[in-house]
């Protein structure tokens, strides 16, 4: 079993640890300096006057309290003016303690970082220089001599602090950039997901619109025509009227099956078993029987297995085209041709009706006239094309072509 890769802390965690170490360093040095002062400068025979023996520890306690309150407040709310006032109070108390005892001089090192963190640019560097000068001056005053070590030690400490602060600032900026980048990526991901959901809803709406137009709407139109024919046959031809009513009932049953298919999202009942030529042949026979149009079905080429969705698209195209022939063409003959032409499968529907002008075929206010547009969308969704050839008085030919390979459709 392979072990998991080690997980390293993120930049915000590193910065938080560095701040805690800085606070701990200041308070630790303050405790050490106070303890050293109490042990060496108090008691009988001490060099420090009595007032200093009490005021210096009290000032050290005050410095620790002020520092602790400011550090805890910064975790909850960072207010620049209050932070600068706090920094000035801490620096002033440190200066007083350093004047009273050399033990407190080394608190300057964590003070360097406080100035570099809370001040900006040149002001921070100048403040570090002033504190460094105060450290050197305090050492000279307490020891009575100025050596290279007394000067070089604080200066190197200040330089080291500036370098560390620069790295800290770079890490902090990098952390902010990463946080902003993550926020941007999160927003972009959410927007993309919402856009994809909207696109999916629109695609499903268009699909259902095409399905309803090509099935239920056409079926209901056929039922209306059959019932109208039955009404016209009464009372002179009751047998013909009864036949039309039976055909309307069968059409209603077929539409009911289509509606149930929408719920289950299955293939059309006429395509169960995958027999597209058989479904088209039965469709033509039904048109001939119910509408009196000589509707013929032909196959060009040898049938091959069709990609998913092709059978439904071709059957829907034939149903919609023949529904238009019945409703508008006044044709005597219609021919449906299914062609397997190597890299393409085609469906041609021709009728010898009155024809129309394709350029003027637009959706109408009553909700009709969407058939050609729906067929084009269905063909485009599968990478195919739809061509319509017609003219007034010259019949109509509708040609649907779908590629049998996805590479050829791209």
C-alpha positions as CSV (number, residue, x, y, z in Angstrom):
1,X,0.0,0.0,0.0
2,X,1.5,3.3,-1.1
3,X,1.8,6.0,1.6
4,X,0.1,9.4,1.1
5,X,2.2,12.3,0.0
6,X,3.1,14.7,2.9
7,X,0.8,17.7,3.2
8,X,2.6,21.0,3.7
9,X,1.0,24.0,5.4
10,X,-0.3,26.8,3.2
11,X,1.0,30.3,3.1
12,X,-1.7,31.7,5.5
13,X,-0.7,29.1,8.1
14,X,3.0,30.0,7.8
15,X,2.3,33.7,8.2
16,X,0.1,33.0,11.2
17,X,2.8,30.9,12.8
18,X,5.4,33.7,12.1
19,X,3.2,36.3,13.9
20,X,2.8,34.0,16.9
21,X,6.5,33.5,17.1
22,X,7.1,37.2,16.9
23,X,4.7,37.8,19.8
24,X,6.2,34.9,21.8
25,X,9.7,36.3,21.2
26,X,8.8,39.8,22.5
27,X,7.1,38.5,25.6
28,X,9.9,36.0,26.3
29,X,12.6,38.6,26.0
30,X,10.5,41.0,28.2
31,X,10.2,38.3,30.9
32,X,13.9,37.5,30.8
33,X,14.9,41.2,31.0
34,X,12.5,41.8,33.9
35,X,13.7,38.8,35.8
36,X,17.3,39.7,35.3
37,X,16.6,43.3,36.4
38,X,14.8,42.0,39.5
39,X,17.6,39.6,40.4
40,X,20.5,42.0,39.8
41,X,19.2,45.5,40.5
42,X,17.0,45.1,43.6
43,X,17.5,44.2,47.3
44,X,19.9,45.6,49.9
45,X,23.0,47.1,48.5
46,X,21.6,47.3,45.0
47,X,23.0,49.9,42.6
48,X,19.5,51.1,41.5
49,X,17.6,53.6,43.6
50,X,14.6,52.4,45.5
51,X,12.1,54.1,43.2
52,X,13.7,52.4,40.1
53,X,13.5,49.0,41.8
54,X,9.6,49.4,41.8
55,X,8.9,51.5,38.8
56,X,10.9,49.4,36.3
57,X,9.1,46.1,37.0
58,X,5.8,48.0,37.0
59,X,6.7,49.5,33.7
60,X,7.6,46.1,32.3
61,X,4.3,44.7,33.4
62,X,2.5,47.6,31.8
63,X,4.5,47.1,28.6
64,X,3.5,43.4,28.6
65,X,-0.1,44.2,29.2
66,X,-0.2,46.9,26.4
67,X,1.5,44.6,24.0
68,X,-0.8,41.6,24.8
69,X,-4.0,43.7,24.5
70,X,-2.8,45.2,21.1
71,X,-1.8,41.7,19.8
72,X,-5.2,40.2,20.7
73,X,-7.1,43.2,19.3
74,X,-5.3,42.9,16.0
75,X,-6.6,39.3,15.6
76,X,-10.2,40.6,15.6
77,X,-10.0,44.0,14.0
78,X,-7.1,45.8,12.3
79,X,-7.6,49.6,12.6
80,X,-4.6,51.5,11.3
81,X,-4.9,54.5,13.6
82,X,-5.3,52.3,16.7
83,X,-2.4,50.1,15.5
84,X,-0.1,53.1,15.1
85,X,-1.1,54.5,18.6
86,X,-0.4,51.0,20.0
87,X,3.0,50.9,18.3
88,X,3.9,54.3,19.6
89,X,3.0,53.3,23.2
90,X,5.0,50.1,23.0
91,X,8.0,51.9,21.6
92,X,7.8,54.6,24.2
93,X,7.6,52.2,27.1
94,X,10.5,50.2,25.6
95,X,12.6,53.4,25.3
96,X,12.0,54.2,29.0
97,X,12.9,50.7,30.1
98,X,16.0,50.6,27.9
99,X,17.1,53.9,29.5
100,X,16.6,52.4,33.0
101,X,18.3,49.1,32.3
102,X,20.4,47.6,29.5
103,X,18.6,44.3,29.9
104,X,15.6,45.7,28.0
105,X,17.7,46.9,25.0
106,X,17.4,43.5,23.2
107,X,13.6,43.9,22.9
108,X,14.5,46.1,19.9
109,X,14.8,43.0,17.7
110,X,11.1,42.1,17.7
111,X,10.3,45.8,17.7
112,X,12.1,46.0,14.3
113,X,9.5,43.6,12.9
114,X,6.6,45.5,14.5
115,X,7.7,48.7,12.8
116,X,8.3,47.0,9.5
117,X,4.9,45.4,9.6
118,X,2.8,48.4,10.7
119,X,4.6,51.2,8.9
120,X,5.0,51.5,5.2
121,X,7.9,51.8,2.9
122,X,10.5,54.4,3.8
123,X,8.8,55.2,7.1
124,X,9.4,51.6,8.3
125,X,13.1,51.7,7.3
126,X,13.6,55.1,9.0
127,X,11.9,53.8,12.2
128,X,14.1,50.7,12.2
129,X,17.1,53.1,11.8
130,X,16.0,55.2,14.7
131,X,15.4,52.2,17.0
132,X,18.9,50.8,16.0
133,X,20.4,54.2,16.9
134,X,18.6,54.1,20.3
135,X,20.0,50.6,20.9
136,X,23.5,51.7,20.2
137,X,23.2,54.8,22.3
138,X,21.6,52.9,25.2
139,X,24.5,50.4,25.1
140,X,27.1,53.1,25.2
141,X,25.4,55.0,28.0
142,X,25.1,51.9,30.2
143,X,28.7,50.5,29.4
144,X,30.5,53.8,29.1
145,X,32.3,52.7,26.0
146,X,31.7,52.4,22.2
147,X,33.1,49.3,20.7
148,X,32.7,47.7,17.2
149,X,30.6,44.9,18.7
150,X,28.2,47.3,20.3
151,X,27.6,49.1,17.0
152,X,27.8,46.1,14.6
153,X,25.5,43.8,16.6
154,X,22.4,46.1,16.5
155,X,23.1,47.1,12.9
156,X,23.3,43.5,11.7
157,X,20.2,42.7,13.6
158,X,18.3,45.6,11.9
159,X,19.5,44.5,8.5
160,X,18.5,40.9,9.2
161,X,15.1,42.1,10.4
162,X,14.5,44.2,7.2
163,X,15.4,41.1,5.0
164,X,13.0,38.8,6.9
165,X,10.3,41.5,6.8
166,X,10.7,41.7,3.0
167,X,10.2,38.0,2.7
168,X,7.2,38.1,5.0
169,X,5.7,40.9,2.9
170,X,6.3,38.9,-0.3
171,X,4.7,35.8,1.3
172,X,1.7,37.9,2.4
173,X,1.2,39.4,-1.0
174,X,1.5,35.9,-2.6
175,X,-1.1,34.6,-0.2
176,X,-3.5,37.5,-1.1
177,X,-3.0,36.8,-4.8
178,X,-3.7,33.1,-4.4
179,X,-6.8,33.9,-2.3
180,X,-8.1,36.3,-5.0
181,X,-7.3,33.8,-7.7
182,X,-9.1,31.0,-5.9
183,X,-12.1,33.3,-5.4
184,X,-12.1,34.2,-9.1
185,X,-11.8,30.5,-10.1
186,X,-14.7,29.6,-7.7
187,X,-16.9,32.4,-9.1
188,X,-16.0,31.4,-12.7
189,X,-16.8,27.7,-11.9
190,X,-20.2,28.6,-10.4
191,X,-21.0,30.9,-13.3
192,X,-20.0,28.2,-15.8
193,X,-22.1,25.6,-14.0
194,X,-25.1,28.0,-14.0
195,X,-24.5,28.7,-17.7
196,X,-24.4,25.0,-18.5
197,X,-27.6,24.4,-16.5
198,X,-29.3,27.1,-18.5
199,X,-28.0,25.7,-21.7
200,X,-29.2,22.2,-20.8
201,X,-32.7,23.6,-19.9
202,X,-32.8,25.4,-23.3
203,X,-31.6,22.3,-25.2
204,X,-34.2,20.1,-23.5
205,X,-36.9,22.7,-24.2
206,X,-36.0,22.8,-27.8
207,X,-35.9,19.0,-28.0
208,X,-39.4,18.7,-26.5
209,X,-40.6,21.4,-28.8
210,X,-39.5,19.5,-31.8
211,X,-40.8,16.2,-30.5
212,X,-44.2,17.8,-29.7
213,X,-44.4,19.5,-33.1
214,X,-43.4,16.3,-35.0
215,X,-45.6,13.9,-33.1
216,X,-48.4,15.2,-30.9
217,X,-49.2,18.3,-32.9
218,X,-49.2,16.5,-36.2
219,X,-51.2,13.6,-34.7
220,X,-53.8,16.0,-33.3
221,X,-54.0,17.8,-36.7
222,X,-54.6,14.4,-38.3
223,X,-57.4,13.6,-35.8
224,X,-59.0,17.0,-36.5
225,X,-59.0,16.2,-40.3
226,X,-60.3,12.7,-39.8
227,X,-63.2,13.9,-37.6
228,X,-63.9,16.7,-40.0
229,X,-64.1,14.1,-42.8
230,X,-66.4,12.0,-40.7
231,X,-68.6,15.0,-40.0
232,X,-68.8,15.8,-43.7
233,X,-69.7,12.1,-44.5
234,X,-72.8,12.3,-42.3
235,X,-75.6,11.5,-42.8
236,X,-75.2,10.4,-46.4
237,X,-72.3,7.9,-45.8
238,X,-72.4,6.5,-42.3
239,X,-70.0,3.7,-43.1
240,X,-67.3,6.2,-44.3
241,X,-67.9,8.3,-41.2
242,X,-67.5,5.3,-39.0
243,X,-64.3,4.4,-40.8
244,X,-62.9,7.9,-40.3
245,X,-63.9,7.8,-36.6
246,X,-62.0,4.5,-36.2
247,X,-59.0,6.0,-37.9
248,X,-59.2,9.1,-35.6
249,X,-59.4,6.8,-32.6
250,X,-56.3,4.8,-33.8
251,X,-54.4,8.1,-34.3
252,X,-55.4,9.2,-30.8
253,X,-54.1,5.9,-29.4
254,X,-50.8,6.4,-31.3
255,X,-50.5,9.9,-29.9
256,X,-51.2,8.6,-26.4
257,X,-48.3,6.2,-26.8
258,X,-46.1,9.0,-27.9
259,X,-47.1,11.1,-24.9
260,X,-46.2,8.2,-22.6
261,X,-42.9,7.9,-24.4
262,X,-42.1,11.5,-23.5
263,X,-42.5,10.6,-19.8
264,X,-40.3,7.5,-20.2
265,X,-37.9,9.1,-22.8
266,X,-38.0,5.9,-24.9
267,X,-37.9,5.4,-28.7
268,X,-41.1,6.0,-30.7
269,X,-43.4,3.0,-30.6
270,X,-43.1,2.5,-34.3
271,X,-39.3,2.2,-34.0
272,X,-39.3,-0.4,-31.2
273,X,-36.9,-3.1,-32.5
274,X,-34.9,-0.6,-34.6
275,X,-36.7,-1.3,-37.9
276,X,-36.6,2.2,-39.5
277,X,-37.5,1.0,-43.1
278,X,-40.5,-0.9,-41.7
279,X,-41.6,2.1,-39.7
280,X,-41.4,4.3,-42.8
281,X,-43.2,1.7,-44.9
282,X,-46.1,1.5,-42.3
283,X,-46.2,5.3,-42.2
284,X,-46.7,5.6,-46.0
285,X,-49.3,2.8,-45.9
286,X,-51.2,4.7,-43.2
287,X,-51.1,7.9,-45.1
288,X,-52.4,6.1,-48.2
289,X,-55.2,4.4,-46.2
290,X,-56.4,7.4,-44.2
291,X,-55.7,10.4,-46.6
292,X,-56.2,8.8,-50.0
293,X,-52.8,10.0,-51.2
294,X,-50.7,7.5,-53.2
295,X,-47.8,7.4,-50.8
296,X,-44.9,5.1,-51.8
297,X,-41.8,4.1,-49.9
298,X,-38.4,3.2,-51.5
299,X,-34.9,2.2,-50.3
300,X,-31.7,3.1,-52.1
301,X,-28.6,1.1,-51.1
302,X,-28.2,-1.6,-48.4
303,X,-29.4,-0.8,-44.9
304,X,-26.7,-0.3,-42.3
305,X,-26.8,0.2,-38.5
306,X,-27.5,3.8,-37.8
307,X,-25.9,5.9,-35.0
308,X,-27.9,6.7,-31.9
309,X,-30.7,9.2,-32.5
310,X,-30.6,8.9,-36.3
311,X,-33.6,6.6,-36.5
312,X,-35.8,8.9,-34.5
313,X,-34.7,12.0,-36.5
314,X,-35.4,10.3,-39.8
315,X,-38.8,9.0,-38.7
316,X,-39.7,12.4,-37.3
317,X,-38.7,14.1,-40.5
318,X,-40.8,11.8,-42.6
319,X,-43.8,12.2,-40.2
320,X,-43.5,16.0,-40.3
321,X,-43.1,16.2,-44.1
322,X,-46.0,13.9,-44.8
323,X,-48.2,15.8,-42.3
324,X,-47.4,19.0,-44.3
325,X,-48.3,17.1,-47.5
326,X,-51.6,16.1,-46.1
327,X,-52.4,19.5,-44.6
328,X,-51.2,21.9,-47.3
329,X,-50.0,20.3,-50.5
330,X,-53.2,18.9,-52.0
331,X,-51.0,16.2,-53.6
332,X,-52.1,13.1,-55.3
333,X,-48.7,11.3,-54.9
334,X,-46.0,11.4,-52.3
335,X,-42.7,9.4,-52.4
336,X,-40.5,8.7,-49.4
337,X,-37.0,7.5,-50.2
338,X,-34.5,6.3,-47.6
339,X,-31.0,6.2,-49.0
340,X,-27.8,4.6,-47.6
341,X,-25.1,6.3,-49.6
342,X,-21.8,5.1,-48.1
343,X,-20.8,7.9,-45.7
344,X,-24.3,9.4,-45.5
345,X,-27.9,8.4,-44.9
346,X,-30.6,10.4,-46.6
347,X,-34.3,10.9,-46.5
348,X,-36.1,12.4,-49.4
349,X,-39.9,13.3,-49.4
350,X,-41.4,14.4,-52.7
351,X,-45.0,15.3,-53.4
352,X,-46.7,16.6,-56.6
353,X,-48.8,19.1,-54.8
354,X,-49.3,22.9,-55.2
355,X,-45.9,23.8,-53.8
356,X,-44.9,27.0,-52.1
357,X,-42.2,29.6,-51.9
358,X,-39.6,28.5,-49.3
359,X,-38.3,32.0,-48.9
360,X,-41.7,33.1,-47.6
361,X,-42.2,30.2,-45.3
362,X,-42.2,31.7,-41.8
363,X,-43.9,30.8,-38.5
364,X,-47.4,32.1,-38.2
365,X,-49.2,33.8,-35.4
366,X,-51.4,30.8,-34.7
367,X,-48.4,28.7,-33.7
368,X,-48.1,26.8,-37.1
369,X,-45.3,27.0,-39.6
370,X,-42.5,25.8,-37.5
371,X,-42.1,22.5,-39.3
372,X,-39.2,23.4,-41.6
373,X,-37.3,25.3,-38.8
374,X,-37.7,22.3,-36.5
375,X,-36.4,19.9,-39.1
376,X,-33.4,22.1,-39.7
377,X,-32.6,22.2,-36.0
378,X,-32.9,18.4,-35.7
379,X,-30.6,17.9,-38.7
380,X,-28.0,20.4,-37.4
381,X,-28.0,18.7,-34.0
382,X,-26.7,15.6,-35.7
383,X,-24.3,17.3,-38.0
384,X,-26.5,17.1,-41.0
385,X,-28.3,19.3,-43.5
386,X,-31.8,19.9,-44.7
387,X,-32.6,21.2,-48.2
388,X,-36.1,22.3,-49.4
389,X,-36.9,22.7,-53.1
390,X,-40.3,24.0,-54.0
391,X,-42.1,26.5,-56.2
392,X,-45.8,27.4,-56.5
393,X,-47.5,24.8,-58.7
394,X,-44.3,22.6,-59.0
395,X,-44.6,20.3,-55.9
396,X,-42.1,20.0,-53.1
397,X,-39.0,18.0,-52.4
398,X,-37.4,17.8,-48.9
399,X,-34.0,16.3,-48.6
400,X,-32.4,15.4,-45.2
401,X,-28.8,14.2,-45.1
402,X,-27.0,12.9,-42.0
403,X,-23.3,11.8,-41.9
404,X,-22.7,8.2,-40.8
405,X,-19.3,9.1,-39.2
406,X,-18.8,11.8,-36.6
407,X,-15.5,12.9,-38.2
408,X,-17.3,13.8,-41.4
409,X,-19.9,15.8,-39.5
410,X,-17.3,18.1,-37.9
